[in-house]
Amino acid sequence: MIHEDIQKTLLNENYKPLEIFADKFANIIENSKSYQVGDYCGSMGCKLIKDGYYLTKSDISCVYVVSLKVKEQDIILYIGETDTSLGTRIGRLIKQSFGDNRDDESHSAGQLLYEQFTIYGREDIWKNNLFVKFISLKDIKNILGHLALPHSTVFGTDYYKISILDNKTILKYFESRMIDRFAPISNKISQRFKNTELYAKNLNLFTMLCKSVNKNMNQYIKLKPLSGIYDRI
């Protein structure tokens, strides 16, 4: 087993050739069909819907993109990865969007939706308007195939097949590359991306949406209780 630090170094050292694959993965995500985020089902995560059918198995390892659809516009909200369950990760986003998260749970996109809309009684802006696209870990590894990456040491150059790297390391690396390309507005590390033009577009659309909410109507403000959570399900 290769040490985690060496795995990360290996990927960072081979940034330029891996950009070809990152471009391909971004293209696959962009051209894939969207799943609408459906009902939140507690510990079972979220239902994901496409063409009127539920995604029956949501324990998918993948890199995913969450968008907020407003009329005909898509605001890129969040880029994430999971090596366990897409449904559970989206479930956490929805849970925090309602303000139902525990103190030890967090999701930056969910917090943004909660603070800008939910506490003002405007869940309607995001509820049923969230969509997910993804590329599975299986597809990522199939496309990477038997790619071998060089790693220089004092003893010469070693080559490592990318297939032997940890799944989490691969997912985290390509998550960062997708953040560069899709420029989401709520990722905590979003300041690292390079696509500033797309980020400005996403942020502009979101800002306009926020301005449409009447935040002076105090009677509609929904605050979380000081302790515990309340059950909305």
Contacts in CASP RR format, 6 or more apart in sequence:
PFRMAT RR
TARGET T0000
AUTHOR 0000-0000-0000
METHOD contacts of the structure
MODEL  1
MIHEDIQKTLLNENYKPLEIFADKFANIIENSKSYQVGDYCGSMGCKLIK
DGYYLTKSDISCVYVVSLKVKEQDIILYIGETDTSLGTRIGRLIKQSFGD
NRDDESHSAGQLLYEQFTIYGREDIWKNNLFVKFISLKDIKNILGHLALP
HSTVFGTDYYKISILDNKTILKYFESRMIDRFAPISNKISQRFKNTELYA
KNLNLFTMLCKSVNKNMNQYIKLKPLSGIYDRI
2 10 0 8 1.000
2 160 0 8 1.000
2 164 0 8 1.000
2 165 0 8 1.000
4 166 0 8 1.000
4 169 0 8 1.000
6 151 0 8 1.000
7 165 0 8 1.000
7 166 0 8 1.000
7 169 0 8 1.000
8 169 0 8 1.000
8 173 0 8 1.000
9 151 0 8 1.000
10 149 0 8 1.000
10 151 0 8 1.000
10 160 0 8 1.000
10 165 0 8 1.000
11 18 0 8 1.000
11 149 0 8 1.000
11 165 0 8 1.000
11 169 0 8 1.000
11 170 0 8 1.000
11 173 0 8 1.000
13 149 0 8 1.000
13 150 0 8 1.000
13 151 0 8 1.000
13 152 0 8 1.000
14 149 0 8 1.000
14 150 0 8 1.000
17 149 0 8 1.000
18 173 0 8 1.000
18 177 0 8 1.000
19 177 0 8 1.000
21 143 0 8 1.000
21 144 0 8 1.000
21 147 0 8 1.000
21 174 0 8 1.000
22 174 0 8 1.000
22 177 0 8 1.000
22 178 0 8 1.000
22 180 0 8 1.000
22 181 0 8 1.000
23 181 0 8 1.000
24 143 0 8 1.000
25 63 0 8 1.000
25 135 0 8 1.000
25 140 0 8 1.000
25 143 0 8 1.000
25 174 0 8 1.000
25 177 0 8 1.000
25 178 0 8 1.000
26 177 0 8 1.000
26 178 0 8 1.000
26 181 0 8 1.000
26 182 0 8 1.000
28 135 0 8 1.000
28 139 0 8 1.000
29 63 0 8 1.000
29 65 0 8 1.000
29 133 0 8 1.000
29 134 0 8 1.000
29 135 0 8 1.000
29 178 0 8 1.000
29 182 0 8 1.000
30 133 0 8 1.000
32 133 0 8 1.000
32 134 0 8 1.000
32 135 0 8 1.000
33 50 0 8 1.000
33 51 0 8 1.000
33 133 0 8 1.000
34 50 0 8 1.000
34 67 0 8 1.000
34 131 0 8 1.000
34 132 0 8 1.000
34 133 0 8 1.000
35 48 0 8 1.000
35 49 0 8 1.000
35 50 0 8 1.000
35 55 0 8 1.000
35 131 0 8 1.000
35 132 0 8 1.000
35 133 0 8 1.000
36 48 0 8 1.000
36 49 0 8 1.000
36 50 0 8 1.000
36 128 0 8 1.000
36 130 0 8 1.000
36 131 0 8 1.000
37 46 0 8 1.000
37 47 0 8 1.000
37 48 0 8 1.000
37 49 0 8 1.000
37 66 0 8 1.000
37 90 0 8 1.000
37 94 0 8 1.000
37 128 0 8 1.000
37 130 0 8 1.000
37 131 0 8 1.000
37 132 0 8 1.000
38 46 0 8 1.000
38 47 0 8 1.000
38 48 0 8 1.000
38 49 0 8 1.000
38 128 0 8 1.000
39 46 0 8 1.000
39 47 0 8 1.000
40 46 0 8 1.000
40 91 0 8 1.000
40 94 0 8 1.000
40 95 0 8 1.000
40 98 0 8 1.000
40 233 0 8 1.000
41 47 0 8 1.000
41 233 0 8 1.000
42 91 0 8 1.000
42 95 0 8 1.000
42 233 0 8 1.000
45 58 0 8 1.000
45 85 0 8 1.000
45 87 0 8 1.000
45 88 0 8 1.000
45 90 0 8 1.000
45 91 0 8 1.000
45 92 0 8 1.000
46 58 0 8 1.000
46 87 0 8 1.000
46 90 0 8 1.000
46 91 0 8 1.000
46 94 0 8 1.000
47 54 0 8 1.000
47 55 0 8 1.000
47 58 0 8 1.000
48 54 0 8 1.000
48 55 0 8 1.000
48 58 0 8 1.000
48 86 0 8 1.000
48 87 0 8 1.000
48 90 0 8 1.000
48 132 0 8 1.000
49 55 0 8 1.000
58 85 0 8 1.000
58 86 0 8 1.000
58 87 0 8 1.000
58 88 0 8 1.000
58 90 0 8 1.000
59 84 0 8 1.000
59 85 0 8 1.000
59 86 0 8 1.000
59 87 0 8 1.000
59 88 0 8 1.000
60 82 0 8 1.000
60 85 0 8 1.000
60 86 0 8 1.000
60 87 0 8 1.000
60 134 0 8 1.000
60 136 0 8 1.000
61 82 0 8 1.000
61 83 0 8 1.000
61 84 0 8 1.000
61 86 0 8 1.000
61 136 0 8 1.000
61 137 0 8 1.000
61 138 0 8 1.000
61 167 0 8 1.000
61 171 0 8 1.000
62 81 0 8 1.000
62 82 0 8 1.000
62 86 0 8 1.000
62 134 0 8 1.000
62 135 0 8 1.000
62 136 0 8 1.000
62 137 0 8 1.000
62 171 0 8 1.000
63 79 0 8 1.000
63 80 0 8 1.000
63 81 0 8 1.000
63 134 0 8 1.000
63 135 0 8 1.000
63 137 0 8 1.000
63 140 0 8 1.000
63 171 0 8 1.000
63 174 0 8 1.000
63 175 0 8 1.000
63 178 0 8 1.000
64 79 0 8 1.000
64 80 0 8 1.000
64 81 0 8 1.000
64 82 0 8 1.000
64 86 0 8 1.000
64 89 0 8 1.000
64 90 0 8 1.000
64 132 0 8 1.000
64 133 0 8 1.000
64 134 0 8 1.000
65 76 0 8 1.000
65 78 0 8 1.000
65 79 0 8 1.000
65 80 0 8 1.000
65 132 0 8 1.000
65 133 0 8 1.000
65 134 0 8 1.000
65 178 0 8 1.000
65 182 0 8 1.000
65 184 0 8 1.000
66 76 0 8 1.000
66 77 0 8 1.000
66 78 0 8 1.000
66 79 0 8 1.000
66 80 0 8 1.000
66 90 0 8 1.000
66 93 0 8 1.000
66 109 0 8 1.000
66 130 0 8 1.000
66 131 0 8 1.000
66 132 0 8 1.000
66 184 0 8 1.000
67 74 0 8 1.000
67 75 0 8 1.000
67 76 0 8 1.000
67 77 0 8 1.000
67 130 0 8 1.000
67 131 0 8 1.000
67 132 0 8 1.000
67 133 0 8 1.000
68 74 0 8 1.000
68 75 0 8 1.000
68 77 0 8 1.000
68 113 0 8 1.000
68 126 0 8 1.000
68 129 0 8 1.000
68 130 0 8 1.000
68 131 0 8 1.000
68 206 0 8 1.000
68 209 0 8 1.000
69 75 0 8 1.000
69 129 0 8 1.000
69 130 0 8 1.000
69 131 0 8 1.000
70 125 0 8 1.000
70 129 0 8 1.000
70 205 0 8 1.000
70 209 0 8 1.000
73 205 0 8 1.000
74 131 0 8 1.000
75 185 0 8 1.000
75 202 0 8 1.000
75 205 0 8 1.000
75 206 0 8 1.000
75 209 0 8 1.000
76 182 0 8 1.000
76 183 0 8 1.000
76 184 0 8 1.000
76 185 0 8 1.000
76 198 0 8 1.000
76 202 0 8 1.000
77 109 0 8 1.000
77 112 0 8 1.000
77 130 0 8 1.000
77 184 0 8 1.000
77 185 0 8 1.000
77 186 0 8 1.000
78 93 0 8 1.000
78 108 0 8 1.000
78 109 0 8 1.000
78 184 0 8 1.000
78 186 0 8 1.000
78 187 0 8 1.000
79 175 0 8 1.000
79 178 0 8 1.000
79 179 0 8 1.000
79 182 0 8 1.000
79 184 0 8 1.000
79 187 0 8 1.000
80 89 0 8 1.000
80 175 0 8 1.000
80 178 0 8 1.000
80 187 0 8 1.000
81 171 0 8 1.000
81 172 0 8 1.000
81 174 0 8 1.000
81 175 0 8 1.000
82 88 0 8 1.000
82 89 0 8 1.000
82 171 0 8 1.000
83 137 0 8 1.000
83 167 0 8 1.000
83 168 0 8 1.000
83 171 0 8 1.000
86 132 0 8 1.000
86 134 0 8 1.000
90 132 0 8 1.000
92 101 0 8 1.000
92 105 0 8 1.000
92 107 0 8 1.000
93 107 0 8 1.000
93 109 0 8 1.000
93 110 0 8 1.000
93 130 0 8 1.000
94 110 0 8 1.000
94 130 0 8 1.000
95 101 0 8 1.000
95 105 0 8 1.000
95 107 0 8 1.000
96 105 0 8 1.000
96 106 0 8 1.000
96 107 0 8 1.000
96 110 0 8 1.000
96 111 0 8 1.000
96 113 0 8 1.000
96 114 0 8 1.000
97 109 0 8 1.000
97 110 0 8 1.000
97 113 0 8 1.000
97 114 0 8 1.000
97 118 0 8 1.000
97 123 0 8 1.000
97 126 0 8 1.000
98 114 0 8 1.000
98 118 0 8 1.000
98 123 0 8 1.000
98 232 0 8 1.000
99 114 0 8 1.000
99 118 0 8 1.000
99 224 0 8 1.000
99 229 0 8 1.000
100 229 0 8 1.000
100 230 0 8 1.000
100 231 0 8 1.000
100 232 0 8 1.000
101 107 0 8 1.000
101 229 0 8 1.000
102 228 0 8 1.000
102 229 0 8 1.000
103 228 0 8 1.000
108 186 0 8 1.000
108 187 0 8 1.000
108 188 0 8 1.000
109 184 0 8 1.000
109 186 0 8 1.000
109 187 0 8 1.000
110 186 0 8 1.000
111 186 0 8 1.000
112 185 0 8 1.000
112 186 0 8 1.000
113 126 0 8 1.000
116 210 0 8 1.000
116 213 0 8 1.000
117 123 0 8 1.000
117 125 0 8 1.000
117 126 0 8 1.000
117 210 0 8 1.000
117 213 0 8 1.000
118 222 0 8 1.000
119 221 0 8 1.000
119 222 0 8 1.000
119 223 0 8 1.000
120 213 0 8 1.000
120 214 0 8 1.000
120 215 0 8 1.000
120 217 0 8 1.000
120 220 0 8 1.000
120 221 0 8 1.000
120 222 0 8 1.000
121 220 0 8 1.000
121 221 0 8 1.000
121 222 0 8 1.000
122 213 0 8 1.000
125 209 0 8 1.000
125 213 0 8 1.000
137 167 0 8 1.000
137 170 0 8 1.000
137 171 0 8 1.000
140 170 0 8 1.000
140 171 0 8 1.000
140 174 0 8 1.000
141 163 0 8 1.000
141 170 0 8 1.000
144 162 0 8 1.000
144 163 0 8 1.000
144 170 0 8 1.000
145 162 0 8 1.000
145 163 0 8 1.000
146 161 0 8 1.000
146 163 0 8 1.000
147 161 0 8 1.000
147 162 0 8 1.000
147 163 0 8 1.000
148 159 0 8 1.000
148 160 0 8 1.000
148 161 0 8 1.000
148 162 0 8 1.000
149 159 0 8 1.000
149 160 0 8 1.000
149 161 0 8 1.000
149 162 0 8 1.000
150 157 0 8 1.000
150 158 0 8 1.000
150 159 0 8 1.000
151 157 0 8 1.000
151 158 0 8 1.000
151 159 0 8 1.000
151 160 0 8 1.000
152 158 0 8 1.000
162 170 0 8 1.000
176 189 0 8 1.000
176 192 0 8 1.000
179 187 0 8 1.000
179 189 0 8 1.000
179 190 0 8 1.000
179 192 0 8 1.000
179 193 0 8 1.000
180 192 0 8 1.000
180 193 0 8 1.000
180 194 0 8 1.000
180 195 0 8 1.000
181 193 0 8 1.000
181 195 0 8 1.000
182 195 0 8 1.000
182 198 0 8 1.000
183 190 0 8 1.000
183 193 0 8 1.000
183 195 0 8 1.000
183 196 0 8 1.000
183 198 0 8 1.000
183 199 0 8 1.000
183 202 0 8 1.000
184 190 0 8 1.000
184 202 0 8 1.000
185 199 0 8 1.000
185 202 0 8 1.000
185 203 0 8 1.000
185 206 0 8 1.000
190 199 0 8 1.000
193 199 0 8 1.000
END
